[in-house]
Amino acid sequence: MILTVIHAMFSLVFGMVVGSFLNVCICRMPHDESVVSPPSHCPHCSCRISWYDNIPLFSYLLLRGKCRSCGARISLQYPLVELLNGLLTLLLFLHFGPTPAFAALFLFSSALVVITFIDIEHQIIPDEISLSGIVTGFVLSFFLKEPGWLNSLAGILLGGGSLLLVAYSYHWLTGKEGMGGGDIKLLAMMGAFLGWQAVPFIIFASSLVGSLVGVSMMLFQKKDSKLAIPFGPYLAFAALLYIFHGQAFIRWYLNFGGFHKG
């Protein structure tokens, strides 16, 4: 029991440490900057951040959200990403334990965190993540019981093909671009890691949540349907929902949502 608690706490801390690096990716990748060099520095005064000021979450709290050198405000994004990635890592560990599936889904969820924050701010999904994610997910499927390489390959084709069909259909009907290529590649990446069975659930759940949030935002901001809303975060949310509860939702639907025979 004690050993399990120690492992769980380690997974939380490890996830936050990786989250610190994810912040670097989020800030630099949209500008085609290296995520390795130069070392972490203040975006305001360019002063290099010492290791003791770069401890995930705690340094932000100790410095009260300000740079030690110039006193400029540090974005809340930094501790948020660190905490979010730490909690996701902890949940994955509690759900899968120290298994190959945990390692693969840790890489996957970390990539989703980067994609979500980049897409929210810049409305782009870097190919460096989605395309490499497709390859990584497919390669890992040869070594994992689930989803297996065949389901992974089918997931890539179904994930990318389904949104590509939606994008072409929308363009044909309206003459406008309705979905970016980044979303198409992202869903293909999700299919590579999770298998084709996850794709219908992700499309349905992301569309439902995205519609509810989108309509609420349009009503609140009093804007029309031309309001640009990034779809990547909803896909990411739906993929994580599938990892933890997807099978339960599917069983519930099959038993009571449409195929239950009284």
GUNUGU-995691 format. One record per residue: residue in three letters; x negated, y negated, z of N, C-alpha, C, CB in turn. Coordinates in steps of 0.02 Angstrom, whole numbers, padded with zeros to 5 digits, always signed. Atoms other than C-alpha are relative to their C-alpha. Glycine has a CB too. Layout:
<rs>
ALAXYZXYZXYZXYZ
...
</rs>
This chain:
<rs>
MET-00042+00060+00000+00000+00000+00000-00043-00063+00000+00047+00000+00061
ILE+00045+00058-00004-00139-00122+00049-00039-00008-00064-00048+00008+00060
LEU+00037+00003+00062-00237-00076-00106+00042-00028-00057-00027+00070-00019
THR-00046+00025+00051-00085-00110-00215+00008-00076+00006+00068+00035+00006
VAL-00007+00072-00012-00064-00282-00135-00062-00037-00024+00013-00014+00075
ILE+00063+00030+00021-00247-00320-00166-00004-00004-00076-00061+00039+00027
HIS+00000-00002+00073-00232-00268-00348+00049-00052-00028+00017+00070-00026
ALA-00050+00048+00023-00075-00373-00368-00025-00072+00007+00066+00008+00039
MET+00027+00067-00011-00159-00527-00293-00057-00014-00049-00025-00007+00072
PHE+00054+00008+00048-00310-00499-00404+00028-00016-00069-00044+00063-00003
SER-00030+00013+00066-00197-00493-00558+00026-00071-00004+00056+00051-00014
LEU-00025+00069-00001-00118-00658-00506-00057-00050-00009+00037-00014+00066
VAL+00057+00045+00005-00286-00743-00482-00033+00005-00068-00051+00016+00055
PHE+00031-00010+00066-00357-00667-00641+00042-00035-00054-00007+00075-00016
GLY-00043+00032+00049-00206-00728-00739-00007-00076+00002+00072+00019+00012
MET+00008+00072-00005-00229-00905-00672-00068-00022-00028+00006-00022+00073
VAL+00065+00016+00028-00414-00903-00717+00002+00000-00076-00053+00051+00025
VAL-00008-00002+00073-00372-00850-00894+00044-00059-00022+00031+00067-00023
GLY-00043+00057+00016-00236-00984-00892-00040-00064-00007+00053-00009+00053
SER+00043+00059+00006-00373-01114-00866-00031-00003-00070-00056+00002+00053
PHE+00027-00002+00068-00451-01057-01030+00055-00012-00051-00034+00068-00014
LEU-00056+00012+00046-00280-01057-01113+00014-00074-00008+00063+00036+00024
ASN-00008+00073+00004-00268-01242-01072-00048-00030-00051-00010-00032+00069
VAL+00049+00024+00049-00426-01270-01172+00024+00015-00071-00069+00034+00012
CYS-00026-00018+00066-00349-01177-01319+00059-00045-00020+00023+00074+00000
ILE-00059+00041+00013-00187-01276-01305-00020-00071-00020+00046-00003+00062
CYS+00021+00069+00013-00279-01443-01305-00042-00007-00064-00040-00027+00059
ARG+00049+00008+00054-00409-01406-01439+00021+00031-00066-00065+00030+00021
MET-00016-00035+00062-00336-01285-01566+00040-00042-00049+00038+00063+00016
PRO-00037+00041+00049-00210-01407-01642-00043-00051-00036+00056-00036+00034
HIS+00045+00050+00030-00357-01523-01680-00060+00034-00033-00023-00050+00052
ASP+00054-00039+00031-00467-01384-01752-00067-00010+00036-00008-00019-00073
GLU+00060+00008-00040-00592-01407-01610-00020+00068+00029+00011-00052+00056
SER+00024-00062-00030-00700-01270-01537+00027+00008+00070-00077+00001+00000
VAL-00024-00013-00068-00631-01187-01381-00057+00022+00045+00055+00054-00001
VAL+00059-00022-00038-00807-01142-01324-00045-00060+00019-00040+00051-00041
SER+00044+00057-00011-00906-01303-01342+00034-00064-00024-00068+00010-00036
PRO+00038+00009-00063-00916-01432-01267+00038+00029+00059-00014-00073+00012
PRO-00034-00025-00061-00878-01374-01089+00058-00045+00020-00051+00006+00059
SER-00058+00038-00022-00723-01434-00999-00020-00070+00024+00037+00037+00057
HIS+00015+00070-00018-00720-01623-00979+00065-00039+00004-00048-00031-00052
CYS-00058+00043-00007-00601-01762-00935+00017-00031-00067-00012-00055+00053
PRO-00018+00029+00065-00504-01818-01089-00001-00077+00000+00069+00023-00021
HIS-00001+00073-00005-00509-01998-01025-00070-00029+00003+00040-00021+00062
CYS+00067+00028-00007-00689-02029-00971-00054+00046-00028-00015-00014+00073
SER+00046-00049+00029-00769-01874-01053-00051+00027+00049-00036-00031-00059
CYS+00046-00026-00051-00856-01833-00889+00009+00076+00006+00012-00035+00069
ARG-00003-00072-00006-00899-01648-00876+00030+00020+00067-00070+00032-00009
ILE-00034-00022-00061-00790-01558-00749-00042+00053+00035+00071+00027-00015
SER+00040-00047-00039-00889-01470-00612+00042+00062+00015-00025-00032+00065
TRP-00035-00063-00012-00846-01290-00570+00048-00005+00058-00051+00056+00012
TYR-00043+00005-00059-00774-01337-00401+00061-00044-00013-00040-00027+00058
ASP-00059+00039+00020-00655-01457-00489+00040+00036-00054-00020-00069-00024
ASN-00032-00037+00054-00603-01323-00612+00029+00066+00026-00050+00014-00056
ILE-00032-00059-00029-00530-01194-00491+00074-00004-00016-00014+00004+00077
PRO-00071+00003+00021-00358-01149-00560+00047-00019+00056+00021+00067-00028
LEU-00053+00024-00043-00214-01237-00474-00025-00037+00062+00042+00059+00022
PHE+00021+00030-00064-00308-01274-00312-00037-00066-00011-00045+00049+00037
SER+00036+00062+00013-00424-01405-00388+00048-00056-00016-00050+00009-00057
TYR-00050+00051+00017-00273-01497-00459+00033-00026+00064+00053+00029-00048
LEU-00033+00021-00062-00191-01499-00288-00047-00040+00045+00027+00061+00038
LEU+00048+00034-00042-00349-01551-00196-00017-00070-00027-00064+00041+00005
LEU+00015+00065+00030-00382-01692-00320+00063-00042-00009-00034+00010-00068
ARG-00065+00034+00005-00198-01740-00313+00015-00021-00073+00000-00062+00045
GLY-00016+00011+00070-00186-01728-00502-00038-00056-00033+00072-00014-00006
LYS+00039+00055+00029-00323-01855-00538-00072+00022-00012+00001-00061+00046
CYS+00070-00014+00015-00497-01849-00615-00043-00028+00056-00021-00031-00069
ARG+00045+00022-00054-00633-01859-00481-00043-00059-00023-00045+00057+00023
SER+00046+00051+00025-00738-01971-00593+00034-00067-00013-00033+00023-00063
CYS-00030+00064+00021-00619-02101-00665+00068-00013+00032+00008-00001-00075
GLY-00064+00009-00033-00460-02073-00566+00061+00003-00045+00000-00064+00035
ALA-00056-00004+00047-00354-02049-00721+00044+00060+00017-00025+00005-00073
ARG-00048-00053-00015-00198-01943-00705-00012+00061-00045+00072-00026-00010
ILE+00008-00063+00036-00218-01760-00755+00069+00027-00016-00042+00051+00041
SER-00065-00024+00021-00074-01687-00854+00023+00059+00042-00003+00020-00073
LEU-00030-00055-00038+00043-01573-00758-00002+00066-00039+00073-00017+00017
GLN+00005-00060+00041+00023-01452-00903-00053+00048+00027-00015-00018-00072
TYR+00056-00042-00021-00142-01388-00831+00019+00048+00056-00059-00044+00022
PRO-00020-00048-00052-00079-01316-00667+00060+00042-00020+00015-00036+00065
LEU-00060-00037+00021+00085-01264-00750-00020+00061-00041+00047-00045-00040
VAL+00023-00056+00042-00003-01157-00880-00037+00052+00043-00046-00026-00056
GLU+00037-00046-00044-00118-01082-00748+00047+00042+00043-00049-00038+00044
LEU-00048-00036-00043+00026-01038-00632+00044+00047-00041+00043-00050+00039
LEU-00043-00041+00042+00136-00974-00773-00036+00063-00023+00023-00040-00061
ASN+00037-00059+00024+00001-00860-00842-00016+00047+00058-00064-00021-00035
GLY+00012-00042-00058-00040-00799-00667+00061+00041+00019-00022-00042+00059
LEU-00062-00035-00017+00141-00755-00631+00018+00053-00051+00058-00050+00007
LEU-00013-00050+00052+00162-00668-00799-00046+00060+00008-00009-00032-00070
THR+00048-00054-00009+00005-00566-00766+00021+00043+00060-00071-00027+00010
LEU-00023-00036-00059+00070-00519-00594+00061+00043-00016+00016-00048+00058
LEU-00061-00037+00018+00240-00467-00663-00016+00059-00045+00051-00046-00034
LEU+00020-00055+00043+00158-00363-00798-00034+00056+00039-00047-00025-00056
PHE+00034-00050-00041+00048-00277-00670+00050+00039+00042-00052-00033+00045
LEU-00050-00034-00041+00196-00239-00557+00044+00046-00041+00043-00051+00037
HIS-00045-00039+00044+00295-00172-00705-00036+00060-00031+00028-00045-00054
PHE+00035-00052+00037+00161-00070-00793-00058+00032+00038-00026-00028-00064
GLY+00057-00025-00037+00022-00047-00665-00063-00008-00041+00011+00073+00018
PRO+00065+00006+00035-00162-00034-00715-00005+00049-00058-00058+00011+00049
THR-00005-00045+00058-00126+00045-00884-00022-00036-00064+00072+00027-00008
PRO+00015+00032+00064-00177+00014-01065+00056-00045-00024-00015+00053-00053
ALA-00057+00041+00019-00002-00054-01094-00004-00068+00034+00066+00035+00017
PHE+00008+00064-00036-00034-00187-00961-00052-00043-00034-00020+00013+00074
ALA+00053+00039+00031-00196-00240-01045+00023-00029-00067-00062+00044-00011
ALA-00023+00024+00065-00115-00252-01217+00052-00056+00008+00030+00058-00040
LEU-00053+00049-00009+00037-00348-01155-00026-00063+00036+00058+00030+00039
PHE+00032+00059-00029-00075-00463-01052-00028-00044-00056-00057+00021+00049
LEU+00025+00039+00058-00161-00517-01214+00059-00032-00037-00040+00045-00047
PHE-00059+00023+00037+00009-00534-01297+00034-00058+00036+00050+00057-00009
SER-00034+00052-00037+00089-00638-01159-00043-00063+00005+00019+00024+00070
SER+00044+00058-00002-00063-00751-01146+00002-00038-00066-00073+00022+00015
ALA-00006+00033+00066-00052-00785-01332+00067-00037-00005-00006+00052-00057
LEU-00065+00033+00002+00132-00827-01311+00000-00065+00040+00054+00047+00027
VAL+00005+00062-00040+00091-00955-01176-00032-00055-00041-00041+00013+00065
VAL+00034+00050+00042-00030-01044-01293+00046-00024-00056-00064+00030-00030
ILE-00044+00017+00056+00093-01038-01438+00057-00045+00024+00028+00064-00032
THR-00057+00038-00026+00236-01105-01331-00018-00073+00011+00025+00031+00065
PHE+00017+00069-00017+00146-01259-01269-00024-00039-00062-00055-00001+00054
ILE+00020+00034+00061+00068-01299-01438+00060-00016-00043-00050+00044-00040
ASP-00059+00011+00042+00233-01279-01529+00045-00055+00028+00039+00065-00007
ILE-00042+00052-00030+00325-01389-01404-00029-00070-00015+00004+00010+00076
GLU+00031+00066+00009+00200-01532-01423-00013-00018-00073-00064-00004+00038
HIS+00022+00015+00068+00143-01516-01604+00045+00031-00053-00071+00024-00010
GLN-00045-00034+00046+00278-01407-01684-00039+00038-00054+00047-00049-00033
ILE+00038-00044+00043+00148-01291-01758-00017+00063+00040-00065-00034-00027
ILE+00022-00062-00031+00098-01111-01723-00065+00019-00035+00054+00058-00006
PRO+00065-00012+00033-00089-01085-01757-00005+00069-00031-00056-00010+00050
ASP+00010-00064+00033-00127-00950-01884-00054+00041+00036-00020-00010-00073
GLU+00053-00036-00035-00281-00908-01781+00028+00047+00052-00048-00049+00032
ILE-00030-00043-00051-00165-00836-01650+00048+00050-00032+00038-00043+00052
SER-00051-00045+00027-00021-00764-01752-00029+00053-00046+00053-00040-00037
LEU+00028-00049+00047-00122-00683-01891-00047+00049+00034-00036-00036-00056
SER+00044-00045-00037-00256-00615-01776+00041+00044+00047-00054-00040+00039
GLY-00044-00038-00043-00115-00560-01661+00033+00059-00036+00053-00044+00030
ILE-00029-00054+00040-00036-00458-01800-00050+00057-00006+00021-00025-00070
VAL+00053-00051+00008-00200-00367-01831-00015+00034+00066-00065-00032-00029
THR+00016-00029-00065-00237-00344-01646+00055+00046+00025-00011-00056+00051
GLY-00055-00042-00021-00064-00278-01607+00004+00066-00037+00065-00037-00008
PHE-00003-00061+00040-00071-00154-01749-00057+00047+00017-00002-00017-00075
VAL+00058-00042-00018-00246-00092-01704+00011+00032+00069-00065-00042+00001
LEU-00012-00027-00067-00198-00071-01521+00054+00055+00000+00020-00056+00048
SER-00054-00049+00002-00044+00029-01572-00025+00071-00012+00051-00019-00053
PHE+00029-00067+00011-00158+00173-01623-00022+00032+00065-00059-00005-00048
PHE+00025-00026-00064-00214+00190-01442+00053-00001+00055-00060-00041+00022
LEU-00054+00005-00049-00047+00162-01355+00057+00048-00017+00026-00072+00005
LYS-00057-00044+00011+00097+00282-01332+00059-00039-00028+00021+00036+00065
GLU-00053+00045+00023+00219+00139-01358-00031-00066-00024+00052-00013+00055
PRO-00052-00027+00044+00258+00074-01485-00025+00054-00048+00029-00056-00040
GLY+00026-00046+00050+00142+00185-01589-00011-00037-00066+00048+00059-00010
TRP+00020+00038+00060+00065+00135-01755+00056-00005-00051-00061+00032-00032
LEU-00053+00001+00050+00215+00180-01862+00054-00052+00018+00032+00069-00008
ASN-00049+00050-00023+00337+00077-01757-00030-00070-00003+00022+00016+00071
SER+00033+00065+00004+00209-00063-01752+00000-00026-00071-00072+00005+00026
LEU-00001+00020+00071+00193-00066-01941+00070-00020-00022-00026+00056-00044
ALA-00070+00017+00017+00382-00063-01959+00019-00066+00033+00047+00056+00022
GLY-00015+00063-00034+00391-00205-01832-00029-00060-00036-00027+00002+00071
ILE+00031+00054+00039+00271-00312-01934+00042-00016-00061-00071+00019-00022
LEU-00039+00010+00061+00372-00285-02092+00070-00027+00014+00005+00066-00039
LEU-00067+00023-00017+00541-00308-02009-00001-00070+00030+00034+00049+00048
GLY+00005+00065-00032+00487-00455-01903-00015-00056-00050-00054+00001+00052
GLY+00017+00050+00050+00404-00552-02043+00052-00004-00056-00067+00013-00029
GLY-00047-00001+00056+00527-00497-02176+00068-00029+00016+00009+00070-00024
SER-00067+00024-00018+00686-00539-02081+00002-00076+00003+00021+00029+00068
LEU+00000+00073-00003+00638-00719-02043-00018-00031-00068-00050-00024+00053
LEU+00015+00024+00067+00566-00739-02217+00064-00002-00042-00053+00044-00035
LEU-00065-00001+00036+00736-00689-02287+00045-00056+00024+00035+00068+00011
VAL-00040+00055-00027+00822-00812-02171-00024-00067-00027-00003+00000+00077
ALA+00028+00063+00023+00704-00952-02223+00017-00011-00074-00076+00000+00010
TYR-00015+00006+00071+00729-00918-02409+00075-00013-00011-00022+00062-00038
SER-00073+00008+00007+00918-00904-02388+00021-00071+00019+00037+00051+00043
TYR-00017+00068-00021+00928-01069-02293-00023-00051-00052-00033-00015+00069
HIS+00026+00047+00050+00820-01156-02422+00043+00003-00063-00073+00016-00017
TRP-00041-00008+00060+00927-01085-02563+00069-00033+00009+00009+00074-00017
LEU-00066+00028-00013+01089-01142-02480-00001-00076+00009+00030+00033+00061
THR+00001+00071-00018+01034-01314-02422-00052-00040-00038-00013-00007+00073
GLY+00054+00036+00035+00880-01356-02524-00050-00030+00049+00029-00054-00044
LYS+00045+00028-00051+00788-01394-02361-00037+00057+00035+00040-00042+00052
GLU+00038-00048-00039+00656-01308-02258+00032+00005+00069-00075-00021+00006
GLY-00033-00008-00064+00742-01235-02106-00042+00038+00052+00064+00036-00009
MET+00042-00039-00046+00607-01123-02031-00071+00001-00026+00028+00072+00009
GLY+00070+00003+00021+00419-01140-02035-00030+00070-00007-00040-00040+00049
GLY+00035-00064+00009+00300-01004-02089-00030+00026+00064-00053-00007-00053
GLY+00028-00021-00063+00228-01003-01914+00047+00046+00039-00017-00059+00042
ASP-00049-00043-00034+00389-00929-01843+00002+00069-00031+00069-00032-00002
ILE-00001-00064+00035+00386-00793-01975-00059+00043+00021-00001-00011-00077
LYS+00060-00037-00020+00208-00743-01933+00002+00019+00074-00063-00041-00015
LEU-00006-00015-00071+00246-00753-01747+00044+00061+00012+00028-00061+00038
LEU-00044-00058-00010+00391-00630-01759-00033+00064-00027+00067-00012-00036
ALA+00037-00058+00024+00281-00515-01862-00051+00023+00053-00037-00016-00067
MET+00046-00017-00054+00153-00523-01721+00037+00036+00056-00035-00062+00027
MET-00039-00032-00052+00289-00479-01597+00019+00071-00019+00064-00041+00014
GLY-00015-00067+00024+00339-00331-01703-00060+00045+00005+00025-00002-00070
ALA+00061-00040-00004+00158-00274-01706-00013+00025+00071-00060-00040-00024
PHE+00013-00019-00070+00144-00272-01516+00057+00041+00030-00011-00062+00042
LEU-00058-00029-00034+00321-00217-01471+00037+00052-00041+00048-00053+00020
GLY-00035-00048+00043+00380-00114-01620+00062-00029-00031+00017+00062+00040
TRP-00057+00026+00038+00525-00136-01739+00063-00003+00043+00013+00043-00061
GLN-00060-00001-00041+00653-00095-01603+00011-00066+00037-00004+00057+00051
ALA-00006+00063-00036+00615-00260-01518+00024-00058-00043-00067-00018+00030
VAL-00013+00056+00045+00643-00368-01671+00073-00023+00001-00019+00018-00071
PRO-00070+00023-00002+00836-00369-01676+00017-00035+00066+00047+00058-00011
PHE-00014+00031-00065+00843-00407-01490-00031-00069+00004-00027+00045+00058
ILE+00035+00064-00003+00715-00548-01505+00036-00052-00043-00073+00006-00022
ILE-00036+00047+00044+00808-00627-01652+00065-00022+00032+00013+00033-00068
PHE-00064+00016-00030+00975-00617-01563-00008-00045+00062+00038+00064+00020
ALA+00008+00037-00063+00914-00678-01392-00028-00069-00013-00046+00038+00047
SER+00030+00065+00013+00806-00819-01462+00050-00046-00035-00063+00008-00043
SER-00050+00040+00035+00946-00878-01577+00053-00025+00049+00032+00039-00056
LEU-00051+00018-00049+01072-00877-01434-00026-00055+00047+00021+00061+00040
VAL+00028+00049-00046+00960-00970-01312-00017-00065-00036-00063+00027+00036
GLY+00018+00059+00038+00895-01087-01446+00061-00042-00019-00037+00020-00062
SER-00061+00036+00018+01072-01132-01501+00028-00037+00060+00052+00049-00027
LEU-00026+00032-00060+01128-01167-01323-00042-00061+00020+00003+00051+00058
VAL+00045+00056-00019+00976-01275-01285+00003-00055-00052-00072+00025+00009
GLY-00001+00050+00054+00981-01360-01455+00062-00043+00001-00007+00034-00066
VAL-00063+00037-00002+01164-01408-01443+00000-00047+00061+00061+00048+00003
SER+00002+00042-00061+01137-01471-01265-00045-00061-00010-00025+00041+00059
MET+00047+00056+00012+00988-01577-01320+00031-00051-00048-00065+00027-00029
MET-00031+00046+00047+01085-01651-01466+00055-00041+00033+00028+00038-00060
LEU-00052+00036-00036+01230-01696-01353-00030-00050+00049+00046+00048+00036
PHE+00032+00043-00051+01116-01767-01219-00035-00060-00033-00049+00040+00042
GLN+00037+00053+00034+01009-01867-01342+00042-00036-00052-00062+00027-00032
LYS-00047+00030+00047+01159-01909-01451-00030-00004-00070+00020-00069+00023
LYS+00028-00004+00067+01072-01852-01610+00036+00055-00038-00076+00014+00002
ASP-00036-00048+00041+01137-01752-01756-00041+00064-00008+00016-00030-00070
SER+00031-00065+00010+01089-01580-01820-00068-00004-00033+00045+00044-00040
LYS+00066+00008+00030+00933-01651-01902-00056-00002+00053-00003-00063-00042
LEU+00049+00001-00053+00846-01651-01732-00045+00062-00007+00034-00001+00069
ALA+00048-00054+00009+00687-01547-01753-00013+00034+00067-00067-00026-00031
ILE+00009-00038-00062+00678-01410-01621-00047+00058-00016+00068+00024+00029
PRO+00045-00056+00013+00528-01292-01617+00031+00066+00023-00067-00010+00036
PHE-00033-00064-00014+00587-01111-01622-00047+00049+00035+00026+00030-00064
GLY+00049-00046-00029+00425-01030-01562+00011+00015+00073-00067-00028-00009
PRO-00010-00013-00072+00460-01053-01375+00059+00047+00013+00012-00064+00036
TYR-00057-00044-00010+00629-00966-01393-00017+00072-00020+00060-00025-00040
LEU+00023-00067+00019+00550-00820-01485-00044+00029+00055-00039-00003-00067
ALA+00044-00024-00053+00418-00809-01348+00041+00020+00062-00050-00055+00020
PHE-00043-00017-00057+00551-00812-01211+00036+00066-00012+00051-00056+00013
ALA-00037-00061+00016+00651-00676-01299-00046+00061+00001+00034-00006-00067
ALA+00047-00056+00000+00496-00568-01322-00017+00021+00072-00064-00018-00038
LEU+00015-00016-00069+00453-00579-01137+00062+00031+00034-00021-00064+00038
LEU-00062-00029-00027+00635-00543-01093+00007+00073-00022+00061-00040-00023
TYR-00003-00069+00025+00625-00387-01202-00049+00045+00039-00015+00002-00075
ILE+00050-00040-00035+00466-00328-01115+00026+00024+00068-00064-00040+00010
PHE-00021-00017-00068+00545-00332-00943+00070+00028+00005-00005-00061+00043
HIS-00070-00020-00007+00730-00306-00976+00033+00021-00065+00040-00057+00031
GLY-00030-00013+00065+00756-00270-01161+00035+00067-00004-00052-00002-00052
GLN-00030-00066+00004+00789-00085-01145+00064+00004+00042-00049+00053+00023
ALA-00060+00000-00043+00913-00115-01003+00057-00036-00035-00015-00033+00068
PHE-00051+00036+00037+01007-00243-01108+00028+00042-00056-00029-00066-00027
ILE-00022-00041+00056+01013-00126-01256+00044+00058+00024-00061+00027-00039
ARG-00041-00054-00027+01078+00019-01150+00067-00026+00024-00037+00035+00059
TRP-00063+00029-00022+01208-00095-01073+00046-00014-00058-00012-00064+00040
TYR-00041+00016+00058+01267-00152-01243+00028+00063-00033-00042-00040-00051
LEU-00023-00061+00032+01276+00023-01314+00054+00035+00042-00058+00048-00011
ASN-00049-00033-00044+01374+00085-01162+00064-00039+00009-00032+00012+00067
PHE-00058+00040-00017+01490-00061-01134+00016-00057-00049-00009-00029+00068
GLY-00009+00059+00041+01465-00193-01266+00030+00013-00069-00064-00033-00009
GLY-00028-00010+00066+01532-00108-01420+00006+00072-00020-00041-00036-00049
PHE-00002-00070+00019+01506+00078-01421+00027+00045+00056-00070+00023-00020
HIS-00029-00038-00055+01589+00128-01259+00070+00027-00021+00006-00043+00063
LYS-00063-00031+00017+01729+00250-01288+00039+00015+00064-00012+00066-00041
GLY-00041-00013-00059+01866+00247-01162+00032+00066-00007+00053-00053+00010
</rs>
